[in-house]
Amino acid sequence: MIKTEITNMERKLVLQSKNTNIIDISQLPSGSYFLKTDLAEGKSVTPKIIKKP
């Protein structure tokens, strides 16, 4: 994993990290987010995640 970005549903960046396998989202409010991960192979994946209270 090279870079990870978490954006809200309006695609506003709310959290970003580099070169880590653990992302602490505890400070984010409950809701839906997109988790964009850029991989070393030049590919990226962007699943939707839901943080519950």
N, CA, C and O atoms as CSV, one atom per row, in Angstrom:
chain,resi,resn,atom,element,x,y,z
A,1,MET,N,N,0.843,-1.167,0.000
A,1,MET,CA,C,0.000,0.000,0.000
A,1,MET,C,C,0.894,1.239,0.000
A,1,MET,O,O,1.806,1.354,0.819
A,2,ILE,N,N,0.628,2.159,-0.919
A,2,ILE,CA,C,1.439,3.364,-1.009
A,2,ILE,C,C,0.754,4.554,-0.350
A,2,ILE,O,O,1.357,5.255,0.462
A,3,LYS,N,N,-0.518,4.780,-0.706
A,3,LYS,CA,C,-1.227,5.939,-0.171
A,3,LYS,C,C,-2.701,5.590,0.009
A,3,LYS,O,O,-3.295,4.890,-0.811
A,4,THR,N,N,-3.283,6.098,1.110
A,4,THR,CA,C,-4.693,5.889,1.379
A,4,THR,C,C,-5.336,7.232,1.685
A,4,THR,O,O,-4.796,8.031,2.450
A,5,GLU,N,N,-6.502,7.474,1.077
A,5,GLU,CA,C,-7.276,8.684,1.331
A,5,GLU,C,C,-8.695,8.291,1.702
A,5,GLU,O,O,-9.291,7.414,1.076
A,6,ILE,N,N,-9.229,8.941,2.719
A,6,ILE,CA,C,-10.629,8.748,3.075
A,6,ILE,C,C,-11.340,10.057,2.782
A,6,ILE,O,O,-10.944,11.122,3.255
A,7,THR,N,N,-12.402,9.951,1.986
A,7,THR,CA,C,-13.196,11.125,1.645
A,7,THR,C,C,-14.634,10.904,2.097
A,7,THR,O,O,-15.097,9.768,2.202
A,8,ASN,N,N,-15.334,12.008,2.364
A,8,ASN,CA,C,-16.743,11.882,2.712
A,8,ASN,C,C,-17.554,11.708,1.427
A,8,ASN,O,O,-16.981,11.623,0.341
A,9,MET,N,N,-18.855,11.655,1.543
A,9,MET,CA,C,-19.710,11.399,0.388
A,9,MET,C,C,-19.678,12.531,-0.639
A,9,MET,O,O,-20.039,12.328,-1.798
A,10,GLU,N,N,-19.248,13.720,-0.218
A,10,GLU,CA,C,-19.083,14.841,-1.147
A,10,GLU,C,C,-17.688,14.841,-1.775
A,10,GLU,O,O,-17.311,15.777,-2.481
A,11,ARG,N,N,-16.929,13.776,-1.505
A,11,ARG,CA,C,-15.551,13.593,-1.997
A,11,ARG,C,C,-14.562,14.605,-1.420
A,11,ARG,O,O,-13.531,14.882,-2.034
A,12,LYS,N,N,-14.869,15.158,-0.244
A,12,LYS,CA,C,-13.948,16.039,0.457
A,12,LYS,C,C,-12.988,15.182,1.272
A,12,LYS,O,O,-13.425,14.304,2.016
A,13,LEU,N,N,-11.697,15.422,1.142
A,13,LEU,CA,C,-10.678,14.655,1.848
A,13,LEU,C,C,-10.799,14.897,3.353
A,13,LEU,O,O,-10.777,16.042,3.806
A,14,VAL,N,N,-10.926,13.811,4.127
A,14,VAL,CA,C,-11.031,13.934,5.585
A,14,VAL,C,C,-9.872,13.261,6.312
A,14,VAL,O,O,-9.636,13.550,7.485
A,15,LEU,N,N,-9.141,12.368,5.638
A,15,LEU,CA,C,-8.007,11.679,6.265
A,15,LEU,C,C,-7.095,11.135,5.177
A,15,LEU,O,O,-7.561,10.657,4.143
A,16,GLN,N,N,-5.795,11.211,5.419
A,16,GLN,CA,C,-4.826,10.712,4.447
A,16,GLN,C,C,-3.660,10.072,5.184
A,16,GLN,O,O,-3.237,10.556,6.233
A,17,SER,N,N,-3.144,8.981,4.628
A,17,SER,CA,C,-1.977,8.329,5.224
A,17,SER,C,C,-1.134,7.710,4.123
A,17,SER,O,O,-1.619,7.442,3.024
A,18,LYS,N,N,0.128,7.488,4.434
A,18,LYS,CA,C,1.045,6.883,3.473
A,18,LYS,C,C,1.791,5.737,4.126
A,18,LYS,O,O,2.154,5.797,5.301
A,19,ASN,N,N,2.013,4.696,3.346
A,19,ASN,CA,C,2.848,3.556,3.744
A,19,ASN,C,C,2.476,2.957,5.098
A,19,ASN,O,O,3.347,2.711,5.932
A,20,THR,N,N,1.186,2.725,5.313
A,20,THR,CA,C,0.749,2.087,6.546
A,20,THR,C,C,-0.387,1.117,6.256
A,20,THR,O,O,-1.168,1.326,5.328
A,21,ASN,N,N,-0.475,0.074,7.038
A,21,ASN,CA,C,-1.549,-0.903,6.883
A,21,ASN,C,C,-2.675,-0.676,7.882
A,21,ASN,O,O,-3.706,-1.344,7.814
A,22,ILE,N,N,-2.488,0.264,8.815
A,22,ILE,CA,C,-3.492,0.545,9.842
A,22,ILE,C,C,-3.884,2.013,9.742
A,22,ILE,O,O,-3.031,2.900,9.727
A,23,ILE,N,N,-5.190,2.252,9.676
A,23,ILE,CA,C,-5.701,3.620,9.590
A,23,ILE,C,C,-6.674,3.826,10.741
A,23,ILE,O,O,-7.650,3.087,10.870
A,24,ASP,N,N,-6.416,4.818,11.572
A,24,ASP,CA,C,-7.261,5.110,12.722
A,24,ASP,C,C,-8.368,6.078,12.304
A,24,ASP,O,O,-8.108,7.249,12.027
A,25,ILE,N,N,-9.605,5.575,12.263
A,25,ILE,CA,C,-10.736,6.428,11.890
A,25,ILE,C,C,-11.593,6.777,13.103
A,25,ILE,O,O,-12.724,7.238,12.945
A,26,SER,N,N,-11.081,6.566,14.287
A,26,SER,CA,C,-11.862,6.788,15.505
A,26,SER,C,C,-12.302,8.242,15.654
A,26,SER,O,O,-13.339,8.501,16.266
A,27,GLN,N,N,-11.549,9.195,15.116
A,27,GLN,CA,C,-11.903,10.606,15.258
A,27,GLN,C,C,-12.941,11.055,14.231
A,27,GLN,O,O,-13.459,12.167,14.332
A,28,LEU,N,N,-13.251,10.219,13.252
A,28,LEU,CA,C,-14.251,10.581,12.252
A,28,LEU,C,C,-15.655,10.350,12.797
A,28,LEU,O,O,-15.891,9.385,13.523
A,29,PRO,N,N,-16.589,11.239,12.448
A,29,PRO,CA,C,-17.973,11.000,12.872
A,29,PRO,C,C,-18.569,9.797,12.145
A,29,PRO,O,O,-18.074,9.392,11.094
A,30,SER,N,N,-19.620,9.237,12.702
A,30,SER,CA,C,-20.314,8.123,12.057
A,30,SER,C,C,-20.821,8.578,10.691
A,30,SER,O,O,-21.209,9.731,10.509
A,31,GLY,N,N,-20.810,7.658,9.748
A,31,GLY,CA,C,-21.304,7.984,8.415
A,31,GLY,C,C,-20.649,7.140,7.347
A,31,GLY,O,O,-19.929,6.186,7.644
A,32,SER,N,N,-20.904,7.498,6.096
A,32,SER,CA,C,-20.369,6.778,4.941
A,32,SER,C,C,-19.178,7.524,4.364
A,32,SER,O,O,-19.159,8.754,4.317
A,33,TYR,N,N,-18.182,6.756,3.925
A,33,TYR,CA,C,-16.946,7.319,3.390
A,33,TYR,C,C,-16.464,6.470,2.221
A,33,TYR,O,O,-16.881,5.324,2.051
A,34,PHE,N,N,-15.585,7.048,1.428
A,34,PHE,CA,C,-14.876,6.301,0.394
A,34,PHE,C,C,-13.437,6.128,0.854
A,34,PHE,O,O,-12.817,7.077,1.333
A,35,LEU,N,N,-12.911,4.933,0.712
A,35,LEU,CA,C,-11.539,4.606,1.108
A,35,LEU,C,C,-10.740,4.322,-0.160
A,35,LEU,O,O,-10.771,3.205,-0.677
A,36,LYS,N,N,-10.029,5.323,-0.660
A,36,LYS,CA,C,-9.237,5.156,-1.882
A,36,LYS,C,C,-7.832,4.718,-1.500
A,36,LYS,O,O,-7.149,5.394,-0.730
A,37,THR,N,N,-7.410,3.592,-2.037
A,37,THR,CA,C,-6.078,3.066,-1.763
A,37,THR,C,C,-5.313,2.924,-3.064
A,37,THR,O,O,-5.741,2.211,-3.972
A,38,ASP,N,N,-4.172,3.609,-3.153
A,38,ASP,CA,C,-3.273,3.459,-4.289
A,38,ASP,C,C,-2.269,2.367,-3.952
A,38,ASP,O,O,-1.588,2.433,-2.929
A,39,LEU,N,N,-2.183,1.376,-4.805
A,39,LEU,CA,C,-1.310,0.229,-4.572
A,39,LEU,C,C,0.006,0.387,-5.320
A,39,LEU,O,O,0.110,1.195,-6.243
A,40,ALA,N,N,0.993,-0.373,-4.926
A,40,ALA,CA,C,2.325,-0.286,-5.518
A,40,ALA,C,C,2.328,-0.637,-6.999
A,40,ALA,O,O,3.183,-0.155,-7.743
A,41,GLU,N,N,1.398,-1.460,-7.437
A,41,GLU,CA,C,1.365,-1.897,-8.830
A,41,GLU,C,C,0.787,-0.833,-9.761
A,41,GLU,O,O,0.623,-1.083,-10.955
A,42,GLY,N,N,0.474,0.357,-9.229
A,42,GLY,CA,C,-0.109,1.412,-10.037
A,42,GLY,C,C,-1.625,1.350,-10.108
A,42,GLY,O,O,-2.249,2.154,-10.801
A,43,LYS,N,N,-2.216,0.411,-9.405
A,43,LYS,CA,C,-3.669,0.272,-9.377
A,43,LYS,C,C,-4.225,0.992,-8.153
A,43,LYS,O,O,-3.501,1.286,-7.202
A,44,SER,N,N,-5.520,1.268,-8.198
A,44,SER,CA,C,-6.175,1.829,-7.023
A,44,SER,C,C,-7.543,1.174,-6.851
A,44,SER,O,O,-8.171,0.739,-7.817
A,45,VAL,N,N,-7.983,1.117,-5.603
A,45,VAL,CA,C,-9.299,0.588,-5.270
A,45,VAL,C,C,-9.998,1.621,-4.387
A,45,VAL,O,O,-9.356,2.306,-3.591
A,46,THR,N,N,-11.331,1.724,-4.539
A,46,THR,CA,C,-12.075,2.722,-3.764
A,46,THR,C,C,-13.398,2.135,-3.265
A,46,THR,O,O,-14.455,2.426,-3.825
A,47,PRO,N,N,-13.343,1.319,-2.223
A,47,PRO,CA,C,-14.607,0.804,-1.673
A,47,PRO,C,C,-15.282,1.861,-0.792
A,47,PRO,O,O,-14.640,2.779,-0.282
A,48,LYS,N,N,-16.580,1.701,-0.636
A,48,LYS,CA,C,-17.349,2.533,0.280
A,48,LYS,C,C,-17.309,1.861,1.643
A,48,LYS,O,O,-17.485,0.647,1.751
A,49,ILE,N,N,-17.077,2.658,2.684
A,49,ILE,CA,C,-17.088,2.125,4.045
A,49,ILE,C,C,-18.121,2.877,4.869
A,49,ILE,O,O,-18.436,4.030,4.577
A,50,ILE,N,N,-18.644,2.227,5.892
A,50,ILE,CA,C,-19.616,2.847,6.787
A,50,ILE,C,C,-19.076,2.749,8.208
A,50,ILE,O,O,-18.796,1.657,8.702
A,51,LYS,N,N,-18.933,3.894,8.856
A,51,LYS,CA,C,-18.490,3.910,10.247
A,51,LYS,C,C,-19.729,4.047,11.123
A,51,LYS,O,O,-20.493,5.004,10.999
A,52,LYS,N,N,-19.910,3.091,11.992
A,52,LYS,CA,C,-21.049,3.105,12.903
A,52,LYS,C,C,-20.626,3.713,14.243
A,52,LYS,O,O,-19.445,3.713,14.588
A,53,PRO,N,N,-21.606,4.230,14.996
A,53,PRO,CA,C,-21.271,4.829,16.301
A,53,PRO,C,C,-20.719,3.812,17.291
A,53,PRO,O,O,-20.396,4.167,18.424
